[in-house]
């Protein structure tokens, strides 16, 4: 397969590229604004072709599509900062909605007809419907942040173009993913970064956190990459699938599991619950539709994922790493 990935240099994009290359038989290419691999993905240089293109430059994107002529197009690029989206709503909506619309327009104009996977988010659901512990694909969309609302709009746009533009798009709503190389702007890698710094003596043996009362459905990013490939292969045109473990962990317990792996004693100083705006107390996927359509099942348990995340921060902080 000829594969094109928007957002290839990002967290999910890097792991997806690794999986596709490991499968063999794929020619993988991607677009990013700077067309430069970050240090943690330098090993992909020469293995996946990288093109400079901004999704807000339709002519440049169309030219890439014509050159690559992808059989599969994974659309992962976009604004991904839930908390900051309250302060940056214009940038959030611009990247997630306008960028997605321009990409679909470029595909339509190019004459190339790839199968397209749109990566949405479980945050489009917001709080579960009354009386339901988990959210399935029929759950009412109640996005609670500009980020979630913009992704919900782009999600619906991805469906609309299957009806009016004749594009072959399938959607996946990804719940929380964690794993090596994730930015420390997110909770789990931030915990791991601090633990690694404490172990090296760069930080006092106290880890201060925010509110840890929320429950989250956590899935290893490598399992998520597998879900994306399975859906683009077997998903139904226009359909949407939840990708998540179907199980939730309290974030306080996740931190305790990480601290238990530390090589030195660490004190945890957690702030009281703050009732953050736009937050949901529990976010749990019902992934049965994905299981039935593709046979996908997570392979990584939480303990292994957390160990890999912590080890990646230990290596990242070593001199010369």
Secondary structure, 3 states (H helix, E strand, C coil): CEEEEECCCCHHHHHHHHHHHHHCCCEEEEEECCCCCCHHHHHHECCEEEEECCCCCHHHHHHHHHHHCCCEEEECCCCCCCCHHHCCHHHHHHHHHHHHHHHHHHHHHHCCCCEEEEEEEHHHCCCCCCCCCCECCCCCCCCCCHHHHHHHHHHHHHHHHHHHCCCEEEEEEECCEECCCCCCCCHHHHHHHHHHHHHCCCCCCEEEECCCCCEECCEEHHHHHHHHHHHHHHCCCCCEEEECCCCCEEHHHHHHHHHCCCCCCCEEEECCCCCCCCCCCEECECCHHHHHHHCCCCCCCHHHHHHHHHHHHHHHCCCCC
